[in-house]
Amino acid sequence: MAAAKIPNTIEAWEEGRLGRDEKYVAVADASHEAALDEALGLQAISIRLPRQLIEQYKLIAHFHGVGYQPLMRDVLARFVPNALKEILEAEREKATRANEKTLLPQRRKKAA
């Protein structure tokens, strides 16, 4: 006799009726992890951080219902574009000042 089919709903997944059992769990091998990293464009790194900072990240991550490493990734992803924009604006300003300095002597010659 076949088992009754459980409808594929969010509630069924959340309540664990669709496979939250150890017999369905397996550790992915290294090739699966590498394929996932490649597909998502991720690269593992090693970084030393103060323990207190890590504990604070874990607290914040727990509050938001995420892991602390994805939270760190998100914070960095938000920081980098703004930092790059700041660098670009500073370089433009520097180039503008350099152009003004080269134009000033030419203007003075014309006025003389």
Biopython code that builds the backbone (N, CA, C, O; Angstrom):
import numpy as np
from Bio.PDB.StructureBuilder import StructureBuilder

atoms = [
    (1, "MET", "N", (0.849, -1.181, 0.000)),
    (1, "MET", "CA", (0.000, 0.000, 0.000)),
    (1, "MET", "C", (0.888, 1.236, 0.000)),
    (1, "MET", "O", (1.807, 1.325, 0.814)),
    (2, "ALA", "N", (0.640, 2.187, -0.886)),
    (2, "ALA", "CA", (1.442, 3.394, -1.017)),
    (2, "ALA", "C", (1.096, 4.390, 0.087)),
    (2, "ALA", "O", (-0.047, 4.482, 0.535)),
    (3, "ALA", "N", (2.119, 5.132, 0.509)),
    (3, "ALA", "CA", (1.908, 6.160, 1.537)),
    (3, "ALA", "C", (1.150, 7.339, 0.924)),
    (3, "ALA", "O", (1.268, 7.618, -0.269)),
    (4, "ALA", "N", (0.387, 8.008, 1.745)),
    (4, "ALA", "CA", (-0.357, 9.178, 1.276)),
    (4, "ALA", "C", (0.617, 10.279, 0.926)),
    (4, "ALA", "O", (1.573, 10.530, 1.659)),
    (5, "LYS", "N", (0.376, 10.940, -0.197)),
    (5, "LYS", "CA", (1.260, 12.012, -0.654)),
    (5, "LYS", "C", (0.969, 13.295, 0.134)),
    (5, "LYS", "O", (-0.181, 13.708, 0.283)),
    (6, "ILE", "N", (2.032, 13.903, 0.625)),
    (6, "ILE", "CA", (1.893, 15.149, 1.378)),
    (6, "ILE", "C", (2.017, 16.303, 0.396)),
    (6, "ILE", "O", (2.984, 16.350, -0.365)),
    (7, "PRO", "N", (1.071, 17.235, 0.388)),
    (7, "PRO", "CA", (1.165, 18.366, -0.545)),
    (7, "PRO", "C", (2.430, 19.193, -0.275)),
    (7, "PRO", "O", (2.799, 19.422, 0.876)),
    (8, "ASN", "N", (3.075, 19.628, -1.341)),
    (8, "ASN", "CA", (4.302, 20.425, -1.257)),
    (8, "ASN", "C", (3.923, 21.873, -0.976)),
    (8, "ASN", "O", (3.694, 22.653, -1.900)),
    (9, "THR", "N", (3.858, 22.222, 0.290)),
    (9, "THR", "CA", (3.511, 23.581, 0.688)),
    (9, "THR", "C", (4.578, 24.115, 1.633)),
    (9, "THR", "O", (5.364, 23.346, 2.187)),
    (10, "ILE", "N", (4.606, 25.397, 1.813)),
    (10, "ILE", "CA", (5.549, 26.003, 2.752)),
    (10, "ILE", "C", (5.317, 25.444, 4.153)),
    (10, "ILE", "O", (6.264, 25.144, 4.880)),
    (11, "GLU", "N", (4.054, 25.310, 4.518)),
    (11, "GLU", "CA", (3.740, 24.794, 5.844)),
    (11, "GLU", "C", (4.257, 23.375, 6.027)),
    (11, "GLU", "O", (4.775, 23.035, 7.091)),
    (12, "ALA", "N", (4.119, 22.542, 4.993)),
    (12, "ALA", "CA", (4.593, 21.161, 5.085)),
    (12, "ALA", "C", (6.106, 21.120, 5.267)),
    (12, "ALA", "O", (6.621, 20.297, 6.024)),
    (13, "TRP", "N", (6.817, 22.004, 4.573)),
    (13, "TRP", "CA", (8.275, 22.063, 4.747)),
    (13, "TRP", "C", (8.626, 22.561, 6.143)),
    (13, "TRP", "O", (9.470, 21.973, 6.819)),
    (14, "GLU", "N", (7.990, 23.631, 6.572)),
    (14, "GLU", "CA", (8.303, 24.217, 7.875)),
    (14, "GLU", "C", (7.969, 23.268, 9.025)),
    (14, "GLU", "O", (8.682, 23.241, 10.028)),
    (15, "GLU", "N", (6.912, 22.505, 8.892)),
    (15, "GLU", "CA", (6.517, 21.570, 9.948)),
    (15, "GLU", "C", (7.327, 20.274, 9.897)),
    (15, "GLU", "O", (7.212, 19.437, 10.792)),
    (16, "GLY", "N", (8.133, 20.108, 8.869)),
    (16, "GLY", "CA", (8.995, 18.939, 8.772)),
    (16, "GLY", "C", (8.323, 17.707, 8.199)),
    (16, "GLY", "O", (8.862, 16.606, 8.311)),
    (17, "ARG", "N", (7.170, 17.865, 7.594)),
    (17, "ARG", "CA", (6.469, 16.704, 7.027)),
    (17, "ARG", "C", (7.077, 16.258, 5.700)),
    (17, "ARG", "O", (6.720, 15.197, 5.186)),
    (18, "LEU", "N", (7.996, 17.054, 5.134)),
    (18, "LEU", "CA", (8.589, 16.715, 3.838)),
    (18, "LEU", "C", (10.081, 16.437, 3.942)),
    (18, "LEU", "O", (10.864, 16.984, 3.165)),
    (19, "GLY", "N", (10.483, 15.608, 4.877)),
    (19, "GLY", "CA", (11.855, 15.150, 4.881)),
    (19, "GLY", "C", (12.751, 15.636, 5.984)),
    (19, "GLY", "O", (13.969, 15.505, 5.858)),
    (20, "ARG", "N", (12.238, 16.186, 7.052)),
    (20, "ARG", "CA", (13.088, 16.583, 8.175)),
    (20, "ARG", "C", (13.343, 15.352, 9.041)),
    (20, "ARG", "O", (12.883, 15.253, 10.179)),
    (21, "ASP", "N", (14.070, 14.449, 8.476)),
    (21, "ASP", "CA", (14.376, 13.195, 9.149)),
    (21, "ASP", "C", (15.826, 12.858, 8.834)),
    (21, "ASP", "O", (16.290, 13.101, 7.720)),
    (22, "GLU", "N", (16.535, 12.308, 9.793)),
    (22, "GLU", "CA", (17.963, 12.014, 9.611)),
    (22, "GLU", "C", (18.225, 11.073, 8.448)),
    (22, "GLU", "O", (19.311, 11.107, 7.871)),
    (23, "LYS", "N", (17.271, 10.243, 8.091)),
    (23, "LYS", "CA", (17.508, 9.321, 6.977)),
    (23, "LYS", "C", (17.616, 10.060, 5.638)),
    (23, "LYS", "O", (18.096, 9.488, 4.659)),
    (24, "TYR", "N", (17.179, 11.313, 5.584)),
    (24, "TYR", "CA", (17.282, 12.112, 4.360)),
    (24, "TYR", "C", (18.496, 13.042, 4.361)),
    (24, "TYR", "O", (18.711, 13.793, 3.410)),
    (25, "VAL", "N", (19.280, 12.986, 5.430)),
    (25, "VAL", "CA", (20.408, 13.899, 5.588)),
    (25, "VAL", "C", (21.695, 13.225, 5.152)),
    (25, "VAL", "O", (21.948, 12.064, 5.475)),
    (26, "ALA", "N", (22.506, 13.975, 4.411)),
    (26, "ALA", "CA", (23.833, 13.482, 4.029)),
    (26, "ALA", "C", (24.747, 14.689, 3.901)),
    (26, "ALA", "O", (24.309, 15.789, 3.565)),
    (27, "VAL", "N", (26.013, 14.464, 4.173)),
    (27, "VAL", "CA", (26.998, 15.530, 4.029)),
    (27, "VAL", "C", (27.412, 15.586, 2.569)),
    (27, "VAL", "O", (27.767, 14.568, 1.973)),
    (28, "ALA", "N", (27.366, 16.765, 2.005)),
    (28, "ALA", "CA", (27.781, 16.926, 0.616)),
    (28, "ALA", "C", (29.289, 16.744, 0.513)),
    (28, "ALA", "O", (30.037, 17.193, 1.382)),
    (29, "ASP", "N", (29.727, 16.092, -0.542)),
    (29, "ASP", "CA", (31.171, 15.902, -0.690)),
    (29, "ASP", "C", (31.815, 17.188, -1.213)),
    (29, "ASP", "O", (31.122, 18.141, -1.569)),
    (30, "ALA", "N", (33.126, 17.200, -1.255)),
    (30, "ALA", "CA", (33.882, 18.402, -1.618)),
    (30, "ALA", "C", (33.534, 18.905, -3.018)),
    (30, "ALA", "O", (33.545, 20.111, -3.263)),
    (31, "SER", "N", (33.228, 17.993, -3.932)),
    (31, "SER", "CA", (32.903, 18.434, -5.299)),
    (31, "SER", "C", (31.599, 19.237, -5.329)),
    (31, "SER", "O", (31.471, 20.186, -6.103)),
    (32, "HIS", "N", (30.636, 18.858, -4.488)),
    (32, "HIS", "CA", (29.382, 19.622, -4.426)),
    (32, "HIS", "C", (29.631, 21.009, -3.827)),
    (32, "HIS", "O", (29.094, 22.010, -4.301)),
    (33, "GLU", "N", (30.448, 21.046, -2.786)),
    (33, "GLU", "CA", (30.772, 22.333, -2.166)),
    (33, "GLU", "C", (31.504, 23.231, -3.162)),
    (33, "GLU", "O", (31.209, 24.422, -3.261)),
    (34, "ALA", "N", (32.447, 22.668, -3.891)),
    (34, "ALA", "CA", (33.196, 23.439, -4.891)),
    (34, "ALA", "C", (32.278, 23.926, -5.996)),
    (34, "ALA", "O", (32.410, 25.063, -6.449)),
    (35, "ALA", "N", (31.344, 23.083, -6.439)),
    (35, "ALA", "CA", (30.402, 23.477, -7.485)),
    (35, "ALA", "C", (29.495, 24.608, -7.006)),
    (35, "ALA", "O", (29.191, 25.529, -7.764)),
    (36, "LEU", "N", (29.066, 24.536, -5.748)),
    (36, "LEU", "CA", (28.221, 25.590, -5.188)),
    (36, "LEU", "C", (28.988, 26.909, -5.107)),
    (36, "LEU", "O", (28.479, 27.960, -5.495)),
    (37, "ASP", "N", (30.228, 26.837, -4.595)),
    (37, "ASP", "CA", (31.052, 28.046, -4.514)),
    (37, "ASP", "C", (31.264, 28.658, -5.900)),
    (37, "ASP", "O", (31.187, 29.874, -6.071)),
    (38, "GLU", "N", (31.531, 27.806, -6.876)),
    (38, "GLU", "CA", (31.750, 28.287, -8.249)),
    (38, "GLU", "C", (30.481, 28.938, -8.796)),
    (38, "GLU", "O", (30.537, 30.012, -9.396)),
    (39, "ALA", "N", (29.344, 28.287, -8.588)),
    (39, "ALA", "CA", (28.071, 28.816, -9.098)),
    (39, "ALA", "C", (27.724, 30.159, -8.458)),
    (39, "ALA", "O", (27.151, 31.030, -9.113)),
    (40, "LEU", "N", (28.071, 30.327, -7.176)),
    (40, "LEU", "CA", (27.751, 31.563, -6.464)),
    (40, "LEU", "C", (28.888, 32.579, -6.513)),
    (40, "LEU", "O", (28.749, 33.697, -6.016)),
    (41, "GLY", "N", (30.013, 32.191, -7.111)),
    (41, "GLY", "CA", (31.158, 33.093, -7.187)),
    (41, "GLY", "C", (31.790, 33.337, -5.820)),
    (41, "GLY", "O", (32.256, 34.441, -5.540)),
    (42, "LEU", "N", (31.808, 32.324, -4.976)),
    (42, "LEU", "CA", (32.347, 32.461, -3.624)),
    (42, "LEU", "C", (33.751, 31.885, -3.535)),
    (42, "LEU", "O", (34.102, 30.959, -4.267)),
    (43, "GLN", "N", (34.538, 32.433, -2.643)),
    (43, "GLN", "CA", (35.884, 31.926, -2.375)),
    (43, "GLN", "C", (36.087, 31.932, -0.867)),
    (43, "GLN", "O", (35.862, 32.947, -0.208)),
    (44, "ALA", "N", (36.504, 30.819, -0.335)),
    (44, "ALA", "CA", (36.761, 30.725, 1.100)),
    (44, "ALA", "C", (38.049, 31.476, 1.427)),
    (44, "ALA", "O", (39.030, 31.400, 0.687)),
    (45, "ILE", "N", (38.032, 32.203, 2.545)),
    (45, "ILE", "CA", (39.225, 32.898, 3.027)),
    (45, "ILE", "C", (39.388, 32.603, 4.507)),
    (45, "ILE", "O", (38.473, 32.100, 5.160)),
    (46, "SER", "N", (40.540, 32.917, 5.015)),
    (46, "SER", "CA", (40.796, 32.780, 6.443)),
    (46, "SER", "C", (41.124, 34.165, 6.975)),
    (46, "SER", "O", (41.972, 34.864, 6.421)),
    (47, "ILE", "N", (40.460, 34.556, 8.037)),
    (47, "ILE", "CA", (40.678, 35.889, 8.606)),
    (47, "ILE", "C", (40.648, 35.781, 10.125)),
    (47, "ILE", "O", (39.816, 35.071, 10.690)),
    (48, "ARG", "N", (41.540, 36.474, 10.763)),
    (48, "ARG", "CA", (41.563, 36.502, 12.228)),
    (48, "ARG", "C", (40.830, 37.754, 12.696)),
    (48, "ARG", "O", (41.142, 38.871, 12.283)),
    (49, "LEU", "N", (39.854, 37.540, 13.563)),
    (49, "LEU", "CA", (39.064, 38.642, 14.100)),
    (49, "LEU", "C", (39.063, 38.548, 15.621)),
    (49, "LEU", "O", (39.220, 37.459, 16.174)),
    (50, "PRO", "N", (38.890, 39.669, 16.298)),
    (50, "PRO", "CA", (38.776, 39.619, 17.757)),
    (50, "PRO", "C", (37.567, 38.768, 18.180)),
    (50, "PRO", "O", (36.496, 38.857, 17.581)),
    (51, "ARG", "N", (37.755, 37.959, 19.201)),
    (51, "ARG", "CA", (36.674, 37.077, 19.672)),
    (51, "ARG", "C", (35.406, 37.864, 19.987)),
    (51, "ARG", "O", (34.296, 37.438, 19.670)),
    (52, "GLN", "N", (35.595, 39.017, 20.615)),
    (52, "GLN", "CA", (34.425, 39.818, 20.996)),
    (52, "GLN", "C", (33.627, 40.243, 19.754)),
    (52, "GLN", "O", (32.397, 40.252, 19.781)),
    (53, "LEU", "N", (34.319, 40.589, 18.685)),
    (53, "LEU", "CA", (33.636, 40.979, 17.453)),
    (53, "LEU", "C", (32.834, 39.807, 16.888)),
    (53, "LEU", "O", (31.699, 39.978, 16.443)),
    (54, "ILE", "N", (33.427, 38.632, 16.911)),
    (54, "ILE", "CA", (32.724, 37.448, 16.413)),
    (54, "ILE", "C", (31.481, 37.174, 17.260)),
    (54, "ILE", "O", (30.414, 36.879, 16.722)),
    (55, "GLU", "N", (31.620, 37.269, 18.571)),
    (55, "GLU", "CA", (30.472, 37.051, 19.461)),
    (55, "GLU", "C", (29.375, 38.081, 19.194)),
    (55, "GLU", "O", (28.189, 37.753, 19.220)),
    (56, "GLN", "N", (29.774, 39.325, 18.937)),
    (56, "GLN", "CA", (28.788, 40.366, 18.634)),
    (56, "GLN", "C", (28.086, 40.076, 17.305)),
    (56, "GLN", "O", (26.873, 40.246, 17.182)),
    (57, "TYR", "N", (28.865, 39.638, 16.316)),
    (57, "TYR", "CA", (28.260, 39.253, 15.037)),
    (57, "TYR", "C", (27.267, 38.123, 15.232)),
    (57, "TYR", "O", (26.176, 38.146, 14.662)),
    (58, "LYS", "N", (27.639, 37.129, 16.039)),
    (58, "LYS", "CA", (26.745, 35.999, 16.287)),
    (58, "LYS", "C", (25.449, 36.455, 16.942)),
    (58, "LYS", "O", (24.373, 35.957, 16.608)),
    (59, "LEU", "N", (25.546, 37.396, 17.873)),
    (59, "LEU", "CA", (24.356, 37.925, 18.544)),
    (59, "LEU", "C", (23.451, 38.642, 17.547)),
    (59, "LEU", "O", (22.240, 38.422, 17.520)),
    (60, "ILE", "N", (24.050, 39.493, 16.737)),
    (60, "ILE", "CA", (23.275, 40.235, 15.726)),
    (60, "ILE", "C", (22.657, 39.273, 14.715)),
    (60, "ILE", "O", (21.491, 39.410, 14.343)),
    (61, "ALA", "N", (23.454, 38.296, 14.276)),
    (61, "ALA", "CA", (22.964, 37.322, 13.297)),
    (61, "ALA", "C", (21.794, 36.526, 13.871)),
    (61, "ALA", "O", (20.793, 36.304, 13.189)),
    (62, "HIS", "N", (21.924, 36.102, 15.116)),
    (62, "HIS", "CA", (20.844, 35.354, 15.762)),
    (62, "HIS", "C", (19.565, 36.197, 15.815)),
    (62, "HIS", "O", (18.469, 35.695, 15.562)),
    (63, "PHE", "N", (19.716, 37.462, 16.143)),
    (63, "PHE", "CA", (18.560, 38.365, 16.210)),
    (63, "PHE", "C", (17.846, 38.431, 14.860)),
    (63, "PHE", "O", (16.618, 38.492, 14.802)),
    (64, "HIS", "N", (18.633, 38.417, 13.767)),
    (64, "HIS", "CA", (18.054, 38.525, 12.415)),
    (64, "HIS", "C", (17.738, 37.161, 11.803)),
    (64, "HIS", "O", (17.211, 37.085, 10.693)),
    (65, "GLY", "N", (18.055, 36.093, 12.519)),
    (65, "GLY", "CA", (17.727, 34.758, 12.027)),
    (65, "GLY", "C", (18.616, 34.277, 10.894)),
    (65, "GLY", "O", (18.173, 33.514, 10.036)),
    (66, "VAL", "N", (19.873, 34.721, 10.887)),
    (66, "VAL", "CA", (20.824, 34.283, 9.864)),
    (66, "VAL", "C", (22.102, 33.823, 10.549)),
    (66, "VAL", "O", (22.270, 34.017, 11.754)),
    (67, "GLY", "N", (22.992, 33.223, 9.795)),
    (67, "GLY", "CA", (24.289, 32.839, 10.327)),
    (67, "GLY", "C", (25.208, 34.054, 10.377)),
    (67, "GLY", "O", (24.999, 35.030, 9.657)),
    (68, "TYR", "N", (26.225, 33.987, 11.229)),
    (68, "TYR", "CA", (27.096, 35.158, 11.362)),
    (68, "TYR", "C", (27.998, 35.348, 10.157)),
    (68, "TYR", "O", (28.345, 36.482, 9.827)),
    (69, "GLN", "N", (28.390, 34.263, 9.487)),
    (69, "GLN", "CA", (29.236, 34.424, 8.300)),
    (69, "GLN", "C", (28.474, 35.052, 7.137)),
    (69, "GLN", "O", (29.011, 35.947, 6.485)),
    (70, "PRO", "N", (27.235, 34.617, 6.846)),
    (70, "PRO", "CA", (26.471, 35.331, 5.819)),
    (70, "PRO", "C", (26.233, 36.801, 6.184)),
    (70, "PRO", "O", (26.195, 37.664, 5.307)),
    (71, "LEU", "N", (26.073, 37.080, 7.490)),
    (71, "LEU", "CA", (25.911, 38.469, 7.922)),
    (71, "LEU", "C", (27.170, 39.271, 7.607)),
    (71, "LEU", "O", (27.089, 40.393, 7.107)),
    (72, "MET", "N", (28.342, 38.687, 7.903)),
    (72, "MET", "CA", (29.604, 39.369, 7.585)),
    (72, "MET", "C", (29.719, 39.620, 6.088)),
    (72, "MET", "O", (30.148, 40.691, 5.660)),
    (73, "ARG", "N", (29.333, 38.625, 5.298)),
    (73, "ARG", "CA", (29.377, 38.765, 3.838)),
    (73, "ARG", "C", (28.467, 39.908, 3.400)),
    (73, "ARG", "O", (28.830, 40.694, 2.524)),
    (74, "ASP", "N", (27.290, 40.002, 4.004)),
    (74, "ASP", "CA", (26.343, 41.051, 3.659)),
    (74, "ASP", "C", (26.878, 42.429, 4.036)),
    (74, "ASP", "O", (26.749, 43.379, 3.264)),
    (75, "VAL", "N", (27.471, 42.540, 5.209)),
    (75, "VAL", "CA", (28.032, 43.818, 5.656)),
    (75, "VAL", "C", (29.140, 44.263, 4.706)),
    (75, "VAL", "O", (29.191, 45.427, 4.309)),
    (76, "LEU", "N", (30.026, 43.336, 4.344)),
    (76, "LEU", "CA", (31.102, 43.671, 3.405)),
    (76, "LEU", "C", (30.539, 44.053, 2.038)),
    (76, "LEU", "O", (31.016, 44.996, 1.406)),
    (77, "ALA", "N", (29.533, 43.326, 1.590)),
    (77, "ALA", "CA", (28.931, 43.627, 0.291)),
    (77, "ALA", "C", (28.277, 45.004, 0.283)),
    (77, "ALA", "O", (28.230, 45.656, -0.761)),
    (78, "ARG", "N", (27.778, 45.453, 1.414)),
    (78, "ARG", "CA", (27.195, 46.798, 1.500)),
    (78, "ARG", "C", (28.278, 47.871, 1.598)),
    (78, "ARG", "O", (28.114, 48.973, 1.075)),
    (79, "PHE", "N", (29.379, 47.548, 2.266)),
    (79, "PHE", "CA", (30.456, 48.520, 2.475)),
    (79, "PHE", "C", (31.237, 48.797, 1.197)),
    (79, "PHE", "O", (31.497, 49.955, 0.870)),
    (80, "VAL", "N", (31.611, 47.756, 0.477)),
    (80, "VAL", "CA", (32.534, 47.886, -0.651)),
    (80, "VAL", "C", (32.045, 48.845, -1.743)),
    (80, "VAL", "O", (32.826, 49.703, -2.154)),
    (81, "PRO", "N", (30.810, 48.756, -2.235)),
    (81, "PRO", "CA", (30.402, 49.689, -3.284)),
    (81, "PRO", "C", (30.506, 51.161, -2.857)),
    (81, "PRO", "O", (30.897, 52.012, -3.656)),
    (82, "ASN", "N", (30.159, 51.454, -1.616)),
    (82, "ASN", "CA", (30.250, 52.836, -1.134)),
    (82, "ASN", "C", (31.702, 53.278, -1.003)),
    (82, "ASN", "O", (32.028, 54.427, -1.303)),
    (83, "ALA", "N", (32.577, 52.377, -0.558)),
    (83, "ALA", "CA", (33.991, 52.707, -0.453)),
    (83, "ALA", "C", (34.587, 52.944, -1.834)),
    (83, "ALA", "O", (35.397, 53.853, -2.011)),
    (84, "LEU", "N", (34.192, 52.136, -2.812)),
    (84, "LEU", "CA", (34.685, 52.336, -4.182)),
    (84, "LEU", "C", (34.191, 53.667, -4.753)),
    (84, "LEU", "O", (34.929, 54.365, -5.449)),
    (85, "LYS", "N", (32.956, 54.004, -4.457)),
    (85, "LYS", "CA", (32.407, 55.283, -4.914)),
    (85, "LYS", "C", (33.183, 56.446, -4.295)),
    (85, "LYS", "O", (33.473, 57.434, -4.970)),
    (86, "GLU", "N", (33.514, 56.326, -3.021)),
    (86, "GLU", "CA", (34.284, 57.350, -2.327)),
    (86, "GLU", "C", (35.665, 57.520, -2.973)),
    (86, "GLU", "O", (36.129, 58.644, -3.162)),
    (87, "ILE", "N", (36.312, 56.415, -3.307)),
    (87, "ILE", "CA", (37.622, 56.465, -3.962)),
    (87, "ILE", "C", (37.506, 57.122, -5.331)),
    (87, "ILE", "O", (38.329, 57.966, -5.687)),
    (88, "LEU", "N", (36.500, 56.743, -6.095)),
    (88, "LEU", "CA", (36.295, 57.312, -7.432)),
    (88, "LEU", "C", (36.077, 58.819, -7.355)),
    (88, "LEU", "O", (36.652, 59.573, -8.141)),
    (89, "GLU", "N", (35.256, 59.254, -6.419)),
    (89, "GLU", "CA", (34.999, 60.688, -6.266)),
    (89, "GLU", "C", (36.269, 61.430, -5.854)),
    (89, "GLU", "O", (36.520, 62.533, -6.338)),
    (90, "ALA", "N", (37.068, 60.841, -4.971)),
    (90, "ALA", "CA", (38.320, 61.475, -4.551)),
    (90, "ALA", "C", (39.290, 61.577, -5.720)),
    (90, "ALA", "O", (39.976, 62.589, -5.868)),
    (91, "GLU", "N", (39.354, 60.544, -6.551)),
    (91, "GLU", "CA", (40.235, 60.570, -7.722)),
    (91, "GLU", "C", (39.768, 61.600, -8.748)),
    (91, "GLU", "O", (40.592, 62.280, -9.359)),
    (92, "ARG", "N", (38.474, 61.719, -8.940)),
    (92, "ARG", "CA", (37.940, 62.745, -9.860)),
    (92, "ARG", "C", (38.281, 64.147, -9.364)),
    (92, "ARG", "O", (38.692, 65.014, -10.136)),
    (93, "GLU", "N", (38.103, 64.350, -8.063)),
    (93, "GLU", "CA", (38.413, 65.644, -7.467)),
    (93, "GLU", "C", (39.899, 65.956, -7.620)),
    (93, "GLU", "O", (40.268, 67.088, -7.933)),
    (94, "LYS", "N", (40.735, 64.973, -7.403)),
    (94, "LYS", "CA", (42.186, 65.133, -7.555)),
    (94, "LYS", "C", (42.525, 65.493, -9.004)),
    (94, "LYS", "O", (43.344, 66.381, -9.241)),
    (95, "ALA", "N", (41.911, 64.820, -9.968)),
    (95, "ALA", "CA", (42.154, 65.109, -11.388)),
    (95, "ALA", "C", (41.673, 66.509, -11.750)),
    (95, "ALA", "O", (42.325, 67.206, -12.527)),
    (96, "THR", "N", (40.545, 66.921, -11.198)),
    (96, "THR", "CA", (40.020, 68.260, -11.457)),
    (96, "THR", "C", (40.983, 69.320, -10.936)),
    (96, "THR", "O", (41.255, 70.306, -11.621)),
    (97, "ARG", "N", (41.501, 69.119, -9.720)),
    (97, "ARG", "CA", (42.467, 70.070, -9.159)),
    (97, "ARG", "C", (43.739, 70.123, -10.005)),
    (97, "ARG", "O", (44.299, 71.198, -10.219)),
    (98, "ALA", "N", (44.195, 68.970, -10.483)),
    (98, "ALA", "CA", (45.398, 68.929, -11.319)),
    (98, "ALA", "C", (45.159, 69.663, -12.627)),
    (98, "ALA", "O", (46.048, 70.368, -13.104)),
    (99, "ASN", "N", (43.984, 69.515, -13.215)),
    (99, "ASN", "CA", (43.648, 70.221, -14.461)),
    (99, "ASN", "C", (43.579, 71.721, -14.237)),
    (99, "ASN", "O", (44.026, 72.499, -15.079)),
    (100, "GLU", "N", (43.025, 72.128, -13.112)),
    (100, "GLU", "CA", (42.927, 73.556, -12.814)),
    (100, "GLU", "C", (44.309, 74.172, -12.651)),
    (100, "GLU", "O", (44.533, 75.304, -13.081)),
    (101, "LYS", "N", (45.234, 73.449, -12.040)),
    (101, "LYS", "CA", (46.595, 73.958, -11.852)),
    (101, "LYS", "C", (47.293, 74.154, -13.190)),
    (101, "LYS", "O", (48.033, 75.123, -13.358)),
    (102, "THR", "N", (47.076, 73.261, -14.138)),
    (102, "THR", "CA", (47.722, 73.412, -15.444)),
    (102, "THR", "C", (47.062, 74.502, -16.266)),
    (102, "THR", "O", (47.713, 75.099, -17.123)),
    (103, "LEU", "N", (45.798, 74.777, -16.031)),
    (103, "LEU", "CA", (45.106, 75.826, -16.786)),
    (103, "LEU", "C", (45.394, 77.219, -16.244)),
    (103, "LEU", "O", (45.374, 78.185, -17.007)),
    (104, "LEU", "N", (45.657, 77.348, -14.967)),
    (104, "LEU", "CA", (45.881, 78.667, -14.366)),
    (104, "LEU", "C", (47.045, 79.426, -15.002)),
    (104, "LEU", "O", (46.864, 80.604, -15.310)),
    (105, "PRO", "N", (48.224, 78.842, -15.222)),
    (105, "PRO", "CA", (49.305, 79.600, -15.851)),
    (105, "PRO", "C", (48.933, 80.075, -17.254)),
    (105, "PRO", "O", (49.346, 81.166, -17.646)),
    (106, "GLN", "N", (48.185, 79.315, -18.010)),
    (106, "GLN", "CA", (47.782, 79.719, -19.356)),
    (106, "GLN", "C", (46.857, 80.929, -19.301)),
    (106, "GLN", "O", (46.963, 81.826, -20.137)),
    (107, "ARG", "N", (45.962, 80.964, -18.335)),
    (107, "ARG", "CA", (45.040, 82.093, -18.201)),
    (107, "ARG", "C", (45.804, 83.381, -17.845)),
    (107, "ARG", "O", (45.485, 84.462, -18.341)),
    (108, "ARG", "N", (46.794, 83.248, -16.998)),
    (108, "ARG", "CA", (47.575, 84.411, -16.595)),
    (108, "ARG", "C", (48.337, 84.997, -17.780)),
    (108, "ARG", "O", (48.437, 86.217, -17.907)),
    (109, "LYS", "N", (48.870, 84.147, -18.641)),
    (109, "LYS", "CA", (49.621, 84.621, -19.805)),
    (109, "LYS", "C", (48.728, 85.428, -20.731)),
    (109, "LYS", "O", (49.151, 86.443, -21.284)),
    (110, "LYS", "N", (47.481, 84.973, -20.899)),
    (110, "LYS", "CA", (46.566, 85.669, -21.793)),
    (110, "LYS", "C", (46.203, 87.049, -21.239)),
    (110, "LYS", "O", (46.019, 87.993, -22.008)),
    (111, "ALA", "N", (46.102, 87.170, -19.953)),
    (111, "ALA", "CA", (45.710, 88.430, -19.346)),
    (111, "ALA", "C", (46.862, 89.449, -19.381)),
    (111, "ALA", "O", (46.616, 90.654, -19.315)),
    (112, "ALA", "N", (48.081, 88.993, -19.481)),
    (112, "ALA", "CA", (49.247, 89.907, -19.443)),
    (112, "ALA", "C", (49.484, 90.617, -20.721)),
    (112, "ALA", "O", (50.422, 91.407, -20.824)),
]
sb = StructureBuilder()
sb.init_structure("model")
sb.init_model(0)
sb.init_chain("A")
sb.init_seg("    ")
for serial, (resi, resn, name, xyz) in enumerate(atoms, 1):
    if name == "N":
        sb.init_residue(resn, " ", resi, " ")
    sb.init_atom(name, np.array(xyz, "f"), 0.0, 1.0, " ", f" {name:<3s}", serial, name[0])
structure = sb.get_structure()
